[in-house]
Amino acid sequence: MEWITYLSLWIIPGLIAFILVVATIRKVPTYEMFVEGAKEGVSMAFSVIPYLVGMLVAISVFRESGAMDFFINLLRPALQAVGVPADIVPLAMIRPLSGTGALGMTSDLIATHGPDSFIGRLASTMQGSTDTTFYVLTVYFGAVGIRKMGDALKVGLLADVIGILAAIIVVTLVFG
């Protein structure tokens, strides 16, 4: 296993060196291309800021208004009937919106219930089996100017629901 640690230390520098060597052999002006890419990256970052701020404000309003707590309390009886802890619902709702918010919730759940608890394992599995759909659509689609994202939103949210259900089923079967 020591070779994996060694490999992980050198894989990125080795990849960068490989790219530079190939670019030099092909006579590509690497520094100029790097600067041009950095300029594009900075301009893209500035163009994404309004979309990002809008999404973060919407998340904050949803959480602080009490809408999330209302929704969780509404679902609590049905969740208890099928054996799903209601504590996991906020994570399932926030994960498609914000990766950082979901990571914070996962950390809180693990700190509260423990990493080896059913909820800790379920939160960790959900974190890995779903994506930040709204973030991806907002940032990436906004950066390239795509306005019509209805189908991508439907597919992304469907994938999140399937990921959440799969996480619940797998964690229940394995750690039940």
Secondary structure by P-SEA (a helix, b strand, c coil): caaaaaaaacaaaaaaaaaaaaaaaaccaaaaaaaaaaaaaaaaaaaaaaaaaaaaaaaaaaaaaaaaaaaaaaaaaaaaaacccccaaaaaaaccccaaaaaaaaaaaaaacccccaaaaaaaaaaaaccaaaaaaaaccccccccccaaaaaaaaaaaaaaaaaaaaaaaaacc
